[in-house]
Amino acid sequence: MQRSRVAKLLEWKEKNTRKPLLIDGARQTGKTYLLQNLFGELFDSVLRVDFLESPEMAEAFAGSLTPEDIISNIELITNKTFNPITDLLILDEIGECQKAVTSLKYFAEKAPKMYVAASGSNIGLLNSFPVGKVEQHKLRPLTFYEFLLASGETALIKAFEAQANSAVAHAKLFDKLTDYYFTGGMPEAVSKWFELKNKSILERVEAVDNIHANLITGYLRDFGKYSGKTDAGLIESVFSNIPSQLASVMDESVKRFKFKGVHERKSRYSDFESAITWLEKCRLVLKNHPTDGAPRSPLAAYKKENIVKLFLFDVGLLNHMLGVGYKEIKQQKFEYKGYIAENFVQQEFTAHGVDPTFSWGDARAEIEFIATNAEGDIIPIEVKSGKRTRAKSLQSYITKCQPHKTIKLTGTQGSSPMETKNIVLPLYYAEYAVSKHLKGYYLK
């Protein structure tokens, strides 16, 4: 399984001096696999310490935090040698050992030529953090492109990379997109889906459903384990209600995350803020900030924290929690398909550096996403899940805000490559909306 993030890690490896690498991401998004199996292949040897699997490894950091002493202690405990010139040291689930987190500062200052990489699923919850002493990367679920790479279908991958615009390419890529809507981007689900490609569709669907169910159970269990001072029950209520809140329709559009009925005797944003913040720090939710009026750059300066729309971090898990079956997804006739498409686009945008995202609305119109390009121009991005691409909301935005460019992401084949003002892209090319039209974001 290939991950695009390896290219960024290679840049880190090639530097003359470097800060420790820190991979932050939700549980089971493939952080260990990325570091050990993909990136680790580029080194003579890999020495991995897992603080969750082997809590006793914390003893290596109990005394002096100088790099030499830490390496010596790790070698003694593991009975393995480490060459600081050629080998990679991985500190996995580093959030389980606060002194190991602190040690990253000393690796940065005293051993800048050493290859030290850390990862964790609760990095955002740490009480203290060596700010400015690490190179941090967020690992999200597999993107649609990474899903295609996992398929091994060379011709289809080539068509995607060339942004093919033929009817044949569209049919095959959209078919794969609906598969992705079902599996999502969690590595275990994607791996199992393609591993069973010669089995019956019922067997494949059941296997992925089981993986999704186990993942959700694991996340719910983590709420109690890592919630700290935040109400674990409140965290669970917000997380479990995201699918139904996304599907709450007001005039055929979602205006904001609606808190009514999510948790007993709580209905205001301030009641839920701690739980939302906790979920965001653990990379389990993605935020979209609605705006109104004439949007101005920088968008972040005008956002209202108490008006927010929450997406789930993985579209496959969203479908599982909604109870939408594979057949419904393939037929694209189910009631919630618009929200699935929105969640997919949010997921793709976030994976490529557009985080948080913003939307726009007035009394009668809503644009799912607005984003700023490198020149500071604000571009509206309308999402249409099906083949009907008429967009009254987009026309309303054009009339009121007069953007120099618009983008529609739809279930259709897309506009001609010669079109530069009112661009239509198939949904599966969402990442190209970022790399070609929102330059300055890509893969941050």
N, C-alpha and C positions, 0 to 999 in steps of 0.2 A: 504494500500500500504506500503510495507516494504522497508527500505533503509539500505544498509550495513553500512553506516556511523554511525548508532546508536551505534554500538559496540565501535567505537572510542570515541564517546561522553560519553559512560558509563565509560570508563577508566578515562576520565577527572572528572567525578562526584565522582569516588571512591578515588581520591587523597585527602590527608589530607589538603593540601592548593593548590590553583589553581589560575591561571590568568584568566581573563574573556575570554570566548569563542567567537570567531568571525567566522561566516559562510559567506563566500564570494562566489558569484555565479551569473550567468546571471539571468535576470528577468524571473520569472515563472518556475524555476527549482525545486521549492518545499522547499525553505529554511524555510518559516514560518511553513509549515506542519511538516517538520522534527523536528523543535524545540518545537512547541506547541502540536501537536497531537501524535507524536511518542516518542520523548524524554521527553516531559512534563508529560507523564503518569507515569514516575518514581518519581515524586515529589508530595508532599501533595497538593500543589497548584501552579498555574502559574499566574504571573502578566505580561501582555504583553503591551508594549507601541509601537505604530506604528506612526512614525514621518511623514510618507507620508499621512496616513489616518487622523491623528489628529495632525496637525502642532502646535496646542496650547500646546502640551506636551513639546515643547522646553522651555517653561517657567520654568519647573522643574529644568533646568540646567542653568538658567539665572544668578544666583548668585553664592553661594558657591558650590564647586564641591566635597565636602567631601561626602562619601557614605551615612552617616547618614542624611545629609541635603537633598540629592537627593531623598532618599527613602521617607522621610517625605513629600517632595513636591509632589511626585508621588501619595502618598496615599491621600493627600488633593485634588488633581486635579481629581483623578479617583474615590474617595470615596471607595477605596478598601484597605485592609490591606495586609502587606507583612511580612512574618516571615523569617528573614535572615538565619535562621538555617535549615529550611526545604523546603523553597519555591524557585522557579526559576523565575528570572527576565529576561524578553526578551525585548531587545531594537531593534525593527524591523525597517528596512530601516534607519539605524543609520547615513548613509551618508547624510541624509537631515538635520542633526543637528550637526554641527562641535563641539560644546561644549560637546555634548554627547559622541562624539568620544574621545575628550580629557579626559573626565571623566573616561574612561577605565583605564587610568594610575593610577588614585587614587583608583579605586576599586582593582587593582592589588596590590598596595602598602599598603593600609589601611584596606582592607576587603578581605584578601586572602581566607577566608573560605566561603565567600558568593558565591552563584550560580548565576552568571551574564553571560548571553549569548546575543550576538548582531549579527545582520545579515544585509546584504545590497547588492544591485546589482550594486553599483557604488563605491565600496571600493577602487578600483585601481585608481580612479580619485581624491581621497581626497588630499587636499593641505598639510595637516599635519596628521601624523599617530603616535600612541604611539608604536614605534618600541620596541620590546622585552617585551611589557607589555600585550600581548594577546596570546592566543593559536589559531592559525588561521587554518581553514579548508576550502577547496574549494569544493563546491557542484556542481557536473556536472549533466546533464540529467541522467535518469535511465540507468544503464548498461543492457546488454542483460540478465544477471542473475536476476537482479531486475525485468525486464520485465517478465521473467518466473515466478518469485514469485507472481507477480500481476495476472498471469493467473490462479493461484490456481490449476494447474494440477500437483498433488502430484507426480505421477509416473514419469512424465517428469522432474520435478525438481530434483527428486532423481537420475535419470539417468545422468543429467547434473553434479550434485555434485559428482557422482562416476566416471565422465569422461567416461561414457559408450562408447564402440567402436563397437557396433553391427550395422547391417544394419537397423534394426527396429528403434533403437535410432537415428541413423543418419538421416533417412528419416523424423522423427517427429521433431527433433531439427532444421534441415535445413529449414523445413517448417515454424517453428516459427521464425527463423532468417529472412526469407523474409517478414514475418509479421512485424518484428521489423524494417526492412529497410523502410517499409512504415510508420509506426506510429512514429518511432524514440523513444526518451526517455523522451520527455517532459511530466511531470506527468498528465496534463489534457488530452492530447491525448491518453496516455496509459490507463488511467482510463475510458475514454469514449469507447475505443475499446473493453475492456472487459465487461463494463457495458451493451453494446449492443450485446453481443455474441449470444443471441438468436434471434436477428433481422436479416434481409436480409443483404447480404454483401454490397449491394448498399447503404443501410442506414448507415452502419458502416463506409464505405469509405467516404461518404459525410460528416458525422459528424466530422471525423478526418481532412478531407480537410478544413472544416470551421475553426476548431481550429488552424490549421497551418496558414491559411490566416490571422486570427486575431492576432496571435503571430507576424508574419512578419510585419503587419501594426503597431503593438505596438512598435517593435524595431525601425522601421523607424521614428516613432514619437519621440522616445527617443533621436534619434540623434540630433534633433534640440533643445531638452530641456536640454540635459546634455553635449553638445559638447564643451562648453566653448570657448576657443580660437582656437580650431581645427575646420576647415571648415566642417560644417555638410554635405554639398553637396558632399565633397570628401569622407567622411566616408560612406555615402550611396552608392556612386559609387563603392568603394572597396567591401563593404558587398554584394551588389547586383550582382557583377561580379564574386564572388568566384565560383559559380557553372559552369559558362561558361569557366572561367580560368582553373579550374580543368579538364575540358573536352577538352582543347586545346591540341591536340595530336602532338607530335614531334617524329617520328620514333617509334610509338606505346608506347611512354612513356612520362610522363610529366617531363620536366627537371627542371622547376622552375616556380614560379608565373610570368606570363607574363603581363606587365603593359600596353602594347600597346592597345589603344582603350578603356581603362577603364574610363578615364576622359579627357576632352578636353584640348589639349596642355600640357599634362603631360605624361611622358613615363619612367621616371627613378625612382629607388627605393626612392631616397631622396625626390622626389615629393610626395610620398605616405606614407612616414615613420610615420608622425604624425597620419594619419588616421588608419594605421595598428596597431600602438601602442595603440591608443584609443580603438579599437575593441578588442585587446588582453586584455587590462586592464578590460574591461567589460565582459570578458570571452565568447565573441561571435565568436572568431576565434581561431584556434589551429595552432601553427607554426611547420613546419618541415624544418630542415636545411639540404640541400644537401651538401655532402662532396665528395671529389675525392681523388685519390692517395691511399696510404695505410693508413686506418683510425687508429688513435692512441687515447689512453685514457689519460685524460678525453676528450670526444668528444666536450664538450662545449668550450674547450680552442682553438679549431681549426675552429669553425664555422665562416662563413662570413655573417654578418648581412644583407648585401644587396642582398643576394641570398637566397630566402625563398619561400617555398611552403605553401599556406594557405588552411586549411580545415575549413569547417563549424563546429560549436560546436555540431550540432545535425544532424544525418543522415536523419531523417524524414523530417526536414525542408529543407535539401539539395534536396531531391527528389521532394518536393513540389515546390521549386524554379526552378528546372529543368523541371517541368511539366511531370514527369514520373508517370504514373498511376499505381494503385494497380495491375491490370492484367499484365502489362508489368513486374513489379517487380517479381510477382509470377512465370512467365514463364522464367525469367532470360535470355531473348534474346535481351534486349535492349542495345543500343550502349554504354551507360555509366556505365554498371554494374561494370566494373573494378574500376572506381573511387568511386562508392558507397561502394564497399568492402574495398578500401583503407581508405575512410573516417570513416567507421565503426571501422576498426582496430585502426586508430589514436584515435578515441573517446574512445575505450576500454583501450588502453594504457594510455592515459591521465588520465582517471578516476582512474587508479590504480597506478599513481605516475610517469609514464614515461613522463616527461614534462620539456622541449620541446622534440620532437623526432628528429631523424636524419635519413638521407638516404644516399645512395652512388651511384655514377655513373661514368662512363668514356665515351668515344666516342660512344660506341655501346651497353652499358648495364646499367641497373639501378636496384638497390635493394631498395625496398620501405622503408624499415626500417633497421637500424643497432642500436644495443643497447649494453650497457656494463653490465656484471653481477657483482656479489659481489667481484669476484676475479680480475676484471679489464679486463677480456677477452671480445672481441668485437664479437657479434653474429649477422650474417646477417639474416634478416627475409623477405622472399619473400612472396608476396600476390598474389594468383591466385583465381579469383572469380568463375571460373567454375571447371569442372571435368578434364580438361586437365592440367596436373601438370608439364609438361616438362618446365624446367626453364633454358634457355640459359644464362640469366643474372647471375643467381646464380652460374652456372658452371664457368662463367668468373670470378666472385668474388673469388670462391674457388681456381682457378688457380693462381690468382694474390696475394691473401691475406692469403691463407691457414688457414682458421679458424678451431678451434678445434671442433666446433659444428655449424650446420645450422638448420634453422627452415623454413618450408613452411606452410603457412596458406592457405587452399584451400577449394573448394567446395566438396571435397571427404571425405571419411570416416576417413582417417588418417592411419598412420603407426602403427605397433605393439608397445605396451607399453614397449617392450624389446629394441626397438631402442633408442640409446642414442647419436648418432652422427649426422645423417641426419634425423631429426625429421619432420614428416608431421602431422599437426594438422588440424582438420576441423575449418573453420573460426569462428564458434560459440564458440570455446574454446580459443579464443584470450587471454582472461584474464589469462588462465593457462600458456600461453607462458611467462607471466610476473611472476606469483607466483611460477612457478616451475623452470624456466630457467633464469629469470632475478632477482634473489633474491636480496633484498635490496630496492626494489621499492614499493612493494605491499601496496596499499591504504594509501599513504602518504597524 
